[in-house]
Amino acid sequence: METDHAAAGLLGLDTTGLLAFFATLPAPSIEEMDGEYPARLLAQPNLVASVTGRGAVSNPLAPWLCKAFRPVDGRTGRGYNTFRQFGRVRQRYAMHTLIAPSRYDGRPAYTLVYRAYASMCGAINMVDEVRRAAPGVYLGIGTWGFTARQRRIPLPFLLTGPVGAYRGDIGTARRGFTPGPRELPGPKEAAR
């Protein structure tokens, strides 16, 4: 019941309220984030973000179902997104996960770095930050873009669960990739 109440509370907030709430939350540990978590977009900051976000994840031919994670060691993990494509469940957009300073407040966040793997999400510099709102309820703030200004636009989403097991690693790792200031800017970029 607490999970449903916490998730419903996030659905009622605008982007400003979601960011303010995000700043109060703790980061889940690498070990905590293990399995598949149903996902949905929350209030977006503007009409363009709403239209592009809904187009990307609410496409009736390939709706977004979940994000999934597994710990690799005590400091890092892996993950993917799942979509239903023409009736089949498919994993896409591999990610590297770690605990890193948030671009919004510098405090720890469970961070998803897509650029670690070759994919469209990696090509557009997508990075998500996740914090625990309640047991089994996680508030995420996604970003993407080619400039620091684009990467400051917060794109909130909700994760609940886990509801299932991690299905297996996907993706081709970028050789020698190490997250840098583009992926992990800390609060300096957000302040600009």
C-alpha positions as CSV (number, residue, x, y, z in Angstrom):
1,M,0.0,0.0,0.0
2,E,2.9,2.4,0.8
3,T,4.3,1.7,-2.7
4,D,1.0,2.6,-4.4
5,H,0.6,5.8,-2.3
6,A,4.2,6.9,-2.9
7,A,3.9,6.3,-6.7
8,A,0.6,8.2,-6.8
9,G,2.2,11.1,-5.0
10,L,4.8,11.4,-7.7
11,L,2.2,11.3,-10.5
12,G,0.6,14.4,-9.0
13,L,3.8,16.6,-9.1
14,D,5.0,18.9,-11.8
15,T,8.7,18.8,-12.9
16,T,9.7,21.5,-10.4
17,G,8.1,19.6,-7.6
18,L,9.7,16.4,-8.7
19,L,13.1,18.0,-8.8
20,A,12.6,19.5,-5.3
21,F,11.5,16.1,-4.0
22,F,14.4,14.3,-5.7
23,A,16.8,16.5,-3.8
24,T,15.5,15.1,-0.5
25,L,15.8,11.4,-1.4
26,P,18.6,8.9,-0.8
27,A,20.4,6.9,-3.5
28,P,19.7,3.2,-3.6
29,S,22.7,1.0,-3.4
30,I,24.2,-0.9,-6.3
31,E,23.0,-4.1,-4.6
32,E,19.5,-2.9,-4.1
33,M,18.9,-2.3,-7.8
34,D,18.6,-5.9,-9.0
35,G,15.8,-7.0,-11.3
36,E,13.2,-5.5,-13.6
37,Y,11.4,-2.3,-12.6
38,P,8.2,-1.2,-14.5
39,A,8.8,2.4,-15.9
40,R,6.7,5.3,-16.9
41,L,7.2,9.0,-17.6
42,L,6.2,11.6,-15.1
43,A,5.5,15.3,-15.7
44,Q,7.9,16.7,-18.3
45,P,9.3,20.2,-18.2
46,N,7.8,21.5,-21.4
47,L,5.7,20.6,-24.5
48,V,8.7,19.6,-26.6
49,A,9.9,17.2,-23.9
50,S,6.4,15.8,-23.4
51,V,5.9,15.1,-27.1
52,T,9.4,13.6,-27.7
53,G,9.2,11.6,-24.5
54,R,5.8,10.2,-25.2
55,G,6.8,9.5,-28.8
56,A,9.9,7.6,-27.7
57,V,8.3,5.5,-24.9
58,S,4.6,5.4,-25.6
59,N,4.8,4.3,-29.2
60,P,2.0,1.7,-29.6
61,L,4.2,-0.4,-31.8
62,A,7.0,-0.5,-29.2
63,P,5.9,0.7,-25.8
64,W,8.5,1.1,-23.0
65,L,7.9,-1.6,-20.3
66,C,10.8,-1.4,-17.8
67,K,14.3,-0.8,-16.8
68,A,16.4,-3.6,-15.4
69,F,19.6,-3.7,-13.4
70,R,22.1,-6.1,-11.9
71,P,25.1,-5.5,-9.6
72,V,28.4,-6.3,-11.2
73,D,30.5,-5.6,-8.0
74,G,30.1,-3.4,-5.0
75,R,30.7,-0.2,-7.1
76,T,29.1,-0.8,-10.5
77,G,26.3,-2.6,-12.3
78,R,24.7,-3.1,-15.7
79,G,21.2,-2.6,-17.1
80,Y,18.9,-2.3,-20.1
81,N,15.5,-1.0,-21.1
82,T,12.7,-3.3,-22.2
83,F,10.1,-2.6,-24.9
84,R,7.3,-4.6,-26.4
85,Q,8.0,-4.5,-30.1
86,F,5.4,-6.0,-32.4
87,G,4.1,-8.2,-29.5
88,R,7.6,-9.5,-28.5
89,V,9.5,-8.4,-25.4
90,R,12.9,-7.0,-26.4
91,Q,15.8,-5.5,-24.4
92,R,17.5,-2.4,-25.8
93,Y,19.9,0.4,-24.7
94,A,22.4,-1.2,-22.4
95,M,23.8,0.9,-19.6
96,H,26.6,1.0,-17.0
97,T,25.4,1.9,-13.5
98,L,27.3,3.4,-10.6
99,I,26.8,5.7,-7.6
100,A,27.9,9.2,-8.6
101,P,27.3,12.8,-7.6
102,S,24.0,14.2,-9.0
103,R,24.2,16.9,-11.6
104,Y,21.4,18.6,-9.6
105,D,22.7,18.8,-6.1
106,G,26.1,16.9,-5.9
107,R,24.7,14.2,-3.5
108,P,24.9,10.5,-4.5
109,A,22.5,9.1,-7.1
110,Y,22.2,5.7,-8.7
111,T,23.4,6.8,-12.1
112,L,22.8,5.1,-15.5
113,V,25.4,5.9,-18.2
114,Y,24.3,4.8,-21.6
115,R,27.4,6.0,-23.5
116,A,29.3,3.0,-22.0
117,Y,27.6,0.9,-24.7
118,A,27.0,1.4,-28.4
119,S,23.4,2.5,-28.9
120,M,21.2,5.4,-29.8
121,C,20.9,6.3,-26.2
122,G,24.7,6.4,-25.9
123,A,25.0,8.4,-29.1
124,I,22.7,11.2,-27.6
125,N,24.6,11.2,-24.3
126,M,21.7,9.9,-22.2
127,V,22.3,9.7,-18.4
128,D,19.7,8.9,-15.8
129,E,19.8,9.5,-12.1
130,V,17.7,7.5,-9.7
131,R,16.8,7.9,-6.0
132,R,14.5,5.9,-3.7
133,A,11.2,7.6,-2.9
134,A,9.8,4.7,-0.8
135,P,10.5,1.0,-0.6
136,G,10.0,-0.3,-4.2
137,V,9.4,3.3,-5.6
138,Y,12.2,5.2,-7.4
139,L,12.2,8.7,-8.8
140,G,14.4,9.0,-11.9
141,I,15.6,12.1,-13.7
142,G,16.8,11.5,-17.2
143,T,18.9,13.8,-19.4
144,W,20.3,13.7,-22.9
145,G,21.8,16.1,-25.4
146,F,24.8,17.3,-27.2
147,T,25.4,20.5,-25.2
148,A,25.6,21.2,-21.5
149,R,22.5,23.3,-21.9
150,Q,20.5,20.4,-23.4
151,R,21.8,18.0,-20.7
152,R,20.3,20.3,-18.0
153,I,16.7,19.7,-19.0
154,P,15.3,17.2,-16.5
155,L,13.1,14.4,-17.8
156,P,11.4,12.7,-14.8
157,F,10.3,9.1,-14.7
158,L,9.0,6.5,-12.2
159,L,10.3,3.0,-11.5
160,T,8.6,0.5,-9.2
161,G,9.6,-3.0,-8.2
162,P,11.5,-5.1,-8.8
163,V,8.8,-7.3,-10.3
164,G,11.0,-9.8,-12.2
165,A,14.5,-11.1,-12.7
166,Y,17.2,-9.5,-14.8
167,R,17.1,-11.3,-18.2
168,G,20.8,-11.1,-19.1
169,D,23.4,-8.6,-20.3
170,I,23.0,-7.0,-23.7
171,G,25.0,-4.5,-25.7
172,T,28.5,-3.9,-27.0
173,A,30.8,-2.1,-24.6
174,R,32.7,0.9,-25.9
175,R,36.4,-0.1,-25.7
176,G,38.2,1.8,-23.0
177,F,35.2,4.0,-22.0
178,T,35.4,5.8,-18.7
179,P,32.6,8.1,-17.6
180,G,33.7,11.7,-17.8
181,P,32.4,15.2,-17.1
182,R,29.8,14.9,-19.9
183,E,28.2,11.9,-18.2
184,L,29.0,12.8,-14.6
185,P,29.2,16.6,-14.3
186,G,28.2,16.9,-10.7
187,P,26.3,20.0,-9.7
188,K,28.6,22.4,-11.6
189,E,26.9,21.8,-14.9
190,A,23.4,22.3,-13.5
191,A,24.3,25.6,-12.0
192,R,25.4,27.0,-15.4
